[in-house]
Amino acid sequence: MIIVRISGGLGNQMFQYAIAKAMAKKNNSNFKLDVSFYPKQTLRKYELNYLNIEEKVACEKECIQLRGKEGLSFKVKKKLKLIVNRPKSYTLERRVTVFDESIWSKSGDVYLDGFWQNENYFLSIKEEILRDFALKEELSSEAKEHMKSIENSQSISLHVRRGDYVKNSHTKSVHGVCGLEYYKKAKEYICNNVEKPKFYVFSDDINWCKDSFGFLENKIFIDNTKSALEDLELMKKCKHNVIANSTFSWWGAWLNANDKNITLSPYQWIVDNPKKLKWVPDNWIQI
């Protein structure tokens, strides 16, 4: 059995689900999700259940068997940076965004702990992932109106991630924030390569975007959808994508079915490694 720890926001959850399904497929096994992260905190919520996924949730006993106990003793040892004994099945990601081919040597019971933000973990089952990450429920009337416009224009999704990237000092120190200079370069590239582009701006801080994106012509601010999941559905239907250093907009572009799609991404994914890691597919353009 494969169990994967699900944590973080929707984008991270999607990466974690995808590697678990791919490994289960390779090992001719089944996979389950450890969602115990969510009842213990309020910043994030479990959202995979809004997608058309294979959802089997691991019980506490199964999780302990594959990853070990994580009670008070474990937390104290971890805080003191002492060695914590884990079952052989426990597999911790070595380095964020970097594909670790050795993962495929794992067999039998495996517990996956990490973010696994690299398409090479699940590219072999892309068609299945595309089906699994379709929205279960019908779009709201507001989202449907945007969808009509997106489908009938040279639509460009432009995603701006702020939120905790700005407000949380730790998160900001890890990821940083894509500045206006990045979006100005992206606009220039798109305008030079796409005829009559129409920009659809998605953000967790849409008011900041309205105040800051005066340089962008022919734009629509998406500010009346019902959820981030609707935003994701709209983003993936745009003809082209400009993403932030965000797993959420990464998926908005990766799920795009347009075979002539242009995706622009920033070099910087994490602050301490701005240009050394190729964290996006080869056909995406980093600027």
N, C-alpha and C positions, 0 to 999 in steps of 0.2 A: 504494500500500500504506500502511496505517496501522500504526505500531508504537507501543506504549505501554510506558513504563517501569513495571514492577511493583515496588513496594517497601513496606516497613512490614508491619503485621500484617494479618490476614484482612480486617478492615473496609476498610482502605485499598486492599487488592488488589481488592476487589469494586467500589469506585468507579472504579478505574483500568480495570478490564476493561469496565465498563458504558459509559464514555465512548468507549472504542475501538470497541466493537461498534456504538454509535449512530452514530459518525462514519463508520464503514465502510459502514453501511447507507445513510446519507445520500449518500455519495459513490459508491455502487455499486462498492465496493472490498472487498478482503479485509483482515483485521487479524491482527497477530501480537503476542506478548508478549515483552518483553525482561526476562528473569528473572535477569540477570547480577548483580543486587544480592545475591542470597542466598548464593552460595558464599563471599562475602567477609566475612560476619559471622555471629554466633551468637545474637544476641538474638531475631531473627525467623526464620520459615521460610515457604517458599512453600506455600500451602495451597489455592489455587484448584483444583488437580487432584483434590481430594476432592469437588468439585461437578460438576454435569452441564454443564460449559461447553464452548464450542468452543475447544479448546486447540491453538493453533499457536504454537510457540516460535520466535522470530526467532534466526537465527544471528548470530555476532559480526560477520561481514562486512555483513549487512543493517543491523545497529544502527549500525555505524560510518558507513555510507553516509548514513543519515538523521539521526544526531545528532552525528557527528564523532568523532574519537579522544578517548579520555579516559585517556591514559597519564600518565606522570610529569610531562611538560611541562605538561599540562592542569591537573594537581593543584597544581603550584607556582603557576601563574598564578592559579588560583582562590583559593588561600590568600592570595596577595598582592593579591587583588581587582583583578587586571588584566583587560583586555578579552580575552575568548576568542571567536575566530571560530567560528561554527557554520554548518552548511548551512542553506539557506533552509527546508528541511522541518522544522527543529527548532522546537518550539513549547513555551515555558515558561509554566506557569500564572502569571497575574498576581497573583491575590490569593486566598488560601484561603477556601473556602466561597462566594465571590461568583461568580455566574453571569456568564460573559463571552460575550455573544452573538456577538462577532466571530469566535469560534472556527469558526463555521459557514461563514465565507468561505474557509476553507482548502480547497484542492483538491489533487489529485495525491498525491504522497508526503508523509506527515505523521508526525512523531515527537512524541508527547505526553509531556511531563515535568511531573508535578505530582500533586496529590491529587484534584482535581476533585470535591470533596465537595458537590455540589448536584444534586438530582434533575432539574433542568431540562436537564441534559446528556443524560439518557437516558429521560425520562418518556415520550417518544414510542414507545419499544419496551418498555414495562413488562411486557407479557405474556411477551415473550421472556426478559426478565431474570428473571422469576419462575420460568420453566422452567429456565433455566440455573443458577440458584442453589439448586436442589434437591440434597439430599445423595445421592451415588451409592450408597453402601452402606447396608445395613440397620442400624437402630438396635440398640444393645446391649439386653440384657434389662432392665437397670436403667432405661435411657432409655425403653423401651417402657412400663414401669410408671408412670413419671412422665407419659408421654403420655396414658395412660388417665385419670389423675386430672385432668390439664389439660383434656381434652376434656369431662369430666363435671362441671365446676365453673365458677363465675364466676372464671376464672383470670386473675391479674394477674402478668405477668413484671416483676420489679423487678431491674434490673441495677446493680451497684456496681462501678465501675472504680477499682482502686487500683494495685497492681503498680508499674510504672515511673512512674505519676503521683505516687506517694509517694516511691519510692526514688531516682529519677533527678532531680537538681536542675534540669537543663535542661528536661526534659519537664514537670516540675511548674511551672516558671516560665512555660511556654507555655500549658498547659491548666488548671492548678489542679485541685482535687478537689471533687466535689460533697459537701457536708457533710451531717450528719444533719438539719439544719434543712430542707434540700430534700426529703429523703425523708419527713419528718414532714408537710410541706405536701402532698406527693403522696398520702400515706396518707389525709389528711383529705379531699382532693378525691375520691379514689376511693370512700371510704366514704359520701360524700354523694351519689354518683351511680351507684353499682353496688350492687345488693342482694346481700348475703352474699358479699363478695369473698374469694378465697383467694389469698394472695400466694406466688409462687414466686420465691425469691431466688437470683440468679445472680451470681457474682463470681469474680475471680481472687484474692480474699483472703476466702474463705468463713468462716474462723475469726474474722476481725475482725467480720464481719457477725453471727455467732452471739453475739459478746460485746456488740454495739452495738445490735441491733434488738429490744430488749425491749419497745419501744413498739408493735411490730407484732403484732397478733393474727392467728390463723388463717394461719400461715405455714409454708412448707416450704423448707428450705435444700437446694439442688441441689448435692450434694457427692459423688455417686458415678457421674457420667457418665464416658464414656471419653475425651471430647475436647471442645474448644470448639465444634467443628462440631455435635456433638450438642446442646450448649447452645443454639446458634443455631436448630436445628430445633425445639426445645421452645419457645423464646421466641416464635417466629413463629406458633406454634399457640395461644398464650394468647389469651384474649378481648381483653385490654387490655394496654398496655405502659407501664412507667415506665422511662425510659432515663437513662443517664448522659451526660456530654459525651464520648461514645465512638462511633467509627464502627461498632464491633461491635454495640452495642445499637441504634444507628440502623437498621442493616439488620434486626435482629430485629423492629423495629416496621414498617419499610417493606414487608417481605415478608409482613406479616400480612394474611390474606385476609378477615378479619371485617369486613363492611361497616358494622358499628356500633362499630367499634373506637375506644377512647379512648386516645390516646397523650399522655403527659406528658413534657416535656423541660425541662432547665434553660435559663435565658437564656444562661448562660455556656458558650461553646464554647472560646474562647481568652481568656486573662486580660486582654489589653490591649484587648479589644473586647466587654465582657460583654453589652451590650444593643443594640448598633448593627446587628448583622448578623442577618438572619432566615435561619438555617441549616437550618431544618426545614420540611417541607411546611406549607401554610397551615392545614390542618385539625388540625394538632397543637397542643397547648396548652402554652405556655411559662409556667413558674411560678418 
